[in-house]
Amino acid sequence: MNIELEIQELIMHGFKRGERHQIGAAVQRELTRLLSERALPPRLTTGGVTQKIDAGSFSATPNSADTVGTQLAGAVYRGIAQ
C-alpha cells in the first residue's frame, strides 16, 4: 500500500531556524519507519483526506534536531492513530 502524507505546516517554538531541515528529515525517517513497521491506523486504510491531526505536545530539549524529529514523528503517529 502506498501512503502519501503531507505536512503543510508545523509550528515549533524554541528551536533554531536553521535546524528545520534536519528536524524535518528526522520526522520523515521516523514516520516512514513507524508506518512501515506497525499496523496502519484505520484512518489511513479507509482513504480520503484528513484536514488536521492534533499531535498534542511533548517535552524536548532543543539540543538534538534528530531527537526532536523522532519525538515529533511519534507524536504525529499517535495523532493519526487516534
Secondary structure, 3 states (H helix, E strand, C coil): CCCCCCCCCCCCCCCCHHHHHHHHHHHHHHHHHHHHHCCCCHHHHCCCCCCCCCCCCCCCCCCCHHHHHHHHHHHHHHHHHC
